[in-house]
Amino acid sequence: RDGDLEPGSTFSDCALCPQMIVIPKGSNVFGSPESAEDRPANEKPQRNVTMFENFAVSQHEISVSEFKSFTEDSGYQISENCNTDGVGGPKANYLSPAMEQDDKHPVVCVSAIDAQKYTVWLAQRTGRSYRLLSEAEWEYVRRGAKSVEEAKAPLEGPPESGNIKGDAWIASTTPAASFNANAFKVFDMMGNAAEWTQDCWHDNHDYLPASGAARTASGDCLARSVRGGSWDSKAPRTRPQARQRVEAALRDWRIGIRVMRPITRKVEPGDAVTNSE
């Protein structure tokens, strides 16, 4: 089935699984240039990253309903004490995050550990290799095929928009797809809920793999890089290269989940075939 999935195709691997969309392979820049003196050091140096195969990401941030399906099906327990800046008190959790949400809102008050457990459950239900996005994959998707050095992108999307802290501040999450998708037709990469990535935290991009793989064997693995900004973030925090160090065990009313899975490439005429004995 994967061999028939072209970039832009959407699918769901099971009734309880999120809707996924196929992202095309390609190359893009990662991070901020050294010449950008107003940018944090943790966004530098700038690197070229190449995705050698198509891959799929959840078209929307994982919703309250989707995450609840996981907890109910698996019996996974999530404690209270979600950080809501004191608004929700000690009993705040993903079902009661101190703001009004319905099942279509992005789930928040989930730690990186909870997010990883969710991807394991998806993998067990489907037999597919679900996981969180690497930082490089996340930024590649966030840019929507737009390189900071390019005057025109190969794919042009609608004007960028998102649920962020601005003149018309909503002060809470919004339902999925309330704002424009990017050129890859992915929603809420800018604002709404910030998103955990798979990488251990690194203070810079000195050893970022050119393949876009996650950095999980080095760095501060008690923390993760969080991307995208949230409903409580001003515009600079939601830039494609903006990143934040967050303790992996923290549950916060600003942070949610997006997932990916590889796409198995269709064998084309002329591809080499290796026989093993």
SENU-916115 format. One record per residue (C-alpha): residue number from 1; residue in one letter; x, y negated, z. Coordinates in steps of 0.02 Angstrom, whole numbers. Example, Ala and Ser with C-alpha at 12.3 -4.5 7.8 and 13.67 -1.06 7.14 Angstrom:
// SENU-916115
[1,a,[615,225,390]];
[2,s,[684,53,357]];
This chain:
// SENU-916115
[1,r,[0,0,0]];
[2,d,[139,-124,43]];
[3,g,[208,-111,-133]];
[4,d,[51,-195,-199]];
[5,l,[64,-344,-82]];
[6,e,[123,-499,-172]];
[7,p,[170,-664,-88]];
[8,g,[12,-750,-29]];
[9,s,[-82,-585,-7]];
[10,t,[-174,-563,157]];
[11,f,[-211,-401,247]];
[12,s,[-246,-325,418]];
[13,d,[-176,-157,471]];
[14,c,[-318,-113,590]];
[15,a,[-485,-178,653]];
[16,l,[-404,-257,806]];
[17,c,[-249,-320,715]];
[18,p,[-216,-500,662]];
[19,q,[-233,-556,483]];
[20,m,[-62,-558,402]];
[21,i,[0,-653,250]];
[22,v,[148,-609,140]];
[23,i,[292,-734,136]];
[24,p,[407,-733,-18]];
[25,k,[591,-696,-2]];
[26,g,[708,-840,-36]];
[27,s,[839,-958,34]];
[28,n,[824,-1115,137]];
[29,v,[921,-1223,258]];
[30,f,[912,-1200,446]];
[31,g,[943,-1331,578]];
[32,s,[991,-1515,568]];
[33,p,[1139,-1589,474]];
[34,e,[1289,-1655,571]];
[35,s,[1252,-1827,498]];
[36,a,[1089,-1835,595]];
[37,e,[1161,-1917,750]];
[38,d,[992,-1932,834]];
[39,r,[965,-1743,831]];
[40,p,[1007,-1631,980]];
[41,a,[1167,-1529,971]];
[42,n,[1065,-1369,990]];
[43,e,[997,-1397,813]];
[44,k,[1171,-1396,736]];
[45,p,[1268,-1349,633]];
[46,q,[1157,-1332,483]];
[47,r,[1159,-1161,399]];
[48,n,[1097,-1082,237]];
[49,v,[987,-932,270]];
[50,t,[924,-805,144]];
[51,m,[774,-690,166]];
[52,f,[816,-544,52]];
[53,e,[644,-463,59]];
[54,n,[465,-522,71]];
[55,f,[391,-510,245]];
[56,a,[224,-541,327]];
[57,v,[174,-656,470]];
[58,s,[11,-681,561]];
[59,q,[-78,-816,462]];
[60,h,[-143,-891,623]];
[61,e,[-71,-892,798]];
[62,i,[-129,-739,895]];
[63,s,[-302,-780,962]];
[64,v,[-379,-758,1133]];
[65,s,[-490,-622,1058]];
[66,e,[-344,-528,979]];
[67,f,[-241,-532,1137]];
[68,k,[-390,-479,1243]];
[69,s,[-413,-328,1128]];
[70,f,[-234,-279,1170]];
[71,t,[-255,-295,1359]];
[72,e,[-421,-202,1359]];
[73,d,[-359,-62,1245]];
[74,s,[-191,-38,1330]];
[75,g,[-234,-81,1511]];
[76,y,[-91,-206,1514]];
[77,q,[-106,-320,1665]];
[78,i,[-56,-503,1664]];
[79,s,[-33,-594,1828]];
[80,e,[-97,-768,1867]];
[81,n,[12,-920,1908]];
[82,c,[17,-986,1730]];
[83,n,[99,-1157,1726]];
[84,t,[-36,-1287,1691]];
[85,d,[55,-1435,1769]];
[86,g,[-51,-1408,1924]];
[87,v,[-218,-1432,1836]];
[88,g,[-274,-1251,1845]];
[89,g,[-203,-1203,2013]];
[90,p,[-122,-1036,2057]];
[91,k,[-256,-929,1974]];
[92,a,[-236,-997,1797]];
[93,n,[-209,-860,1668]];
[94,y,[-234,-826,1483]];
[95,l,[-422,-809,1504]];
[96,s,[-432,-964,1613]];
[97,p,[-294,-1083,1557]];
[98,a,[-366,-1244,1633]];
[99,m,[-440,-1302,1467]];
[100,e,[-591,-1251,1366]];
[101,q,[-556,-1112,1244]];
[102,d,[-659,-987,1146]];
[103,d,[-604,-825,1063]];
[104,k,[-541,-917,908]];
[105,h,[-416,-1025,1002]];
[106,p,[-233,-971,1011]];
[107,v,[-194,-871,1166]];
[108,v,[-79,-963,1288]];
[109,c,[-17,-925,1464]];
[110,v,[80,-776,1395]];
[111,s,[266,-747,1426]];
[112,a,[394,-687,1300]];
[113,i,[384,-519,1389]];
[114,d,[194,-515,1365]];
[115,a,[218,-561,1182]];
[116,q,[342,-418,1157]];
[117,k,[220,-296,1239]];
[118,y,[87,-355,1117]];
[119,t,[199,-318,968]];
[120,v,[239,-145,1037]];
[121,w,[52,-110,1051]];
[122,l,[25,-166,870]];
[123,a,[165,-52,814]];
[124,q,[94,96,909]];
[125,r,[-80,70,838]];
[126,t,[-23,48,658]];
[127,g,[143,140,639]];
[128,r,[217,-24,573]];
[129,s,[365,-121,641]];
[130,y,[283,-274,717]];
[131,r,[389,-396,816]];
[132,l,[410,-581,852]];
[133,l,[490,-687,718]];
[134,s,[674,-726,727]];
[135,e,[714,-911,742]];
[136,a,[774,-914,562]];
[137,e,[617,-827,498]];
[138,w,[510,-947,598]];
[139,e,[596,-1102,528]];
[140,y,[591,-1030,351]];
[141,v,[402,-1008,365]];
[142,r,[380,-1175,452]];
[143,r,[466,-1267,311]];
[144,g,[346,-1187,188]];
[145,a,[483,-1172,55]];
[146,k,[539,-1352,81]];
[147,s,[724,-1382,103]];
[148,v,[777,-1544,187]];
[149,e,[895,-1575,40]];
[150,e,[764,-1548,-95]];
[151,a,[664,-1690,-170]];
[152,k,[529,-1569,-225]];
[153,a,[484,-1399,-154]];
[154,p,[450,-1248,-264]];
[155,l,[283,-1236,-177]];
[156,e,[185,-1393,-136]];
[157,g,[60,-1387,6]];
[158,p,[-63,-1513,75]];
[159,p,[0,-1655,185]];
[160,e,[71,-1589,346]];
[161,s,[-46,-1599,495]];
[162,g,[-70,-1514,661]];
[163,n,[-140,-1525,836]];
[164,i,[-9,-1631,922]];
[165,k,[-2,-1774,1047]];
[166,g,[-38,-1933,950]];
[167,d,[-161,-2075,933]];
[168,a,[-310,-1956,926]];
[169,w,[-249,-1837,1060]];
[170,i,[-363,-1687,1087]];
[171,a,[-276,-1633,1249]];
[172,s,[-309,-1448,1223]];
[173,t,[-289,-1311,1094]];
[174,t,[-406,-1306,944]];
[175,p,[-479,-1156,850]];
[176,a,[-369,-1076,717]];
[177,a,[-365,-1164,548]];
[178,s,[-431,-1330,615]];
[179,f,[-289,-1417,522]];
[180,n,[-206,-1395,352]];
[181,a,[-105,-1240,315]];
[182,n,[72,-1264,248]];
[183,a,[131,-1217,73]];
[184,f,[142,-1033,124]];
[185,k,[-41,-1044,180]];
[186,v,[8,-1019,362]];
[187,f,[-88,-1117,494]];
[188,d,[-33,-1207,652]];
[189,m,[155,-1198,630]];
[190,m,[148,-1379,688]];
[191,g,[73,-1400,861]];
[192,n,[-78,-1313,940]];
[193,a,[21,-1178,1033]];
[194,a,[210,-1172,1035]];
[195,e,[275,-1000,986]];
[196,w,[399,-878,1062]];
[197,t,[537,-812,950]];
[198,q,[636,-652,964]];
[199,d,[808,-730,987]];
[200,c,[900,-746,1150]];
[201,w,[935,-930,1181]];
[202,h,[1093,-1003,1103]];
[203,d,[1153,-1181,1129]];
[204,n,[1194,-1203,945]];
[205,h,[1191,-1116,775]];
[206,d,[1376,-1076,763]];
[207,y,[1349,-889,738]];
[208,l,[1178,-886,657]];
[209,p,[1168,-735,539]];
[210,a,[1150,-788,357]];
[211,s,[1022,-648,338]];
[212,g,[902,-731,459]];
[213,a,[913,-588,586]];
[214,a,[874,-623,767]];
[215,r,[1017,-655,888]];
[216,t,[980,-528,1026]];
[217,a,[1153,-462,1071]];
[218,s,[1225,-625,1135]];
[219,g,[1173,-787,1217]];
[220,d,[1059,-814,1366]];
[221,c,[938,-668,1355]];
[222,l,[840,-722,1509]];
[223,a,[775,-863,1399]];
[224,r,[704,-877,1224]];
[225,s,[691,-1013,1094]];
[226,v,[515,-1084,1079]];
[227,r,[465,-1166,916]];
[228,g,[331,-1275,839]];
[229,g,[278,-1386,982]];
[230,s,[103,-1382,1056]];
[231,w,[-54,-1483,1082]];
[232,d,[46,-1576,1216]];
[233,s,[196,-1617,1104]];
[234,k,[236,-1779,1015]];
[235,a,[289,-1770,833]];
[236,p,[479,-1757,859]];
[237,r,[456,-1596,958]];
[238,t,[359,-1519,812]];
[239,r,[493,-1544,678]];
[240,p,[543,-1383,585]];
[241,q,[715,-1377,668]];
[242,a,[659,-1430,843]];
[243,r,[686,-1294,974]];
[244,q,[667,-1278,1161]];
[245,r,[744,-1160,1290]];
[246,v,[611,-1075,1397]];
[247,e,[630,-937,1526]];
[248,a,[565,-775,1450]];
[249,a,[460,-734,1603]];
[250,l,[371,-903,1605]];
[251,r,[186,-915,1565]];
[252,d,[135,-1089,1511]];
[253,w,[-26,-1165,1442]];
[254,r,[71,-1233,1294]];
[255,i,[151,-1072,1231]];
[256,g,[75,-933,1126]];
[257,i,[120,-799,999]];
[258,r,[146,-771,813]];
[259,v,[203,-602,746]];
[260,m,[286,-531,591]];
[261,r,[313,-364,509]];
[262,p,[425,-311,364]];
[263,i,[351,-271,195]];
[264,t,[407,-108,117]];
[265,r,[469,-149,-57]];
[266,k,[395,-61,-206]];
[267,v,[524,40,-304]];
[268,e,[550,-40,-474]];
[269,p,[607,45,-635]];
[270,g,[796,54,-638]];
[271,d,[817,53,-448]];
[272,a,[950,173,-388]];
[273,v,[885,330,-303]];
[274,t,[993,423,-177]];
[275,n,[960,607,-144]];
[276,s,[1011,674,25]];
[277,e,[1042,858,56]];
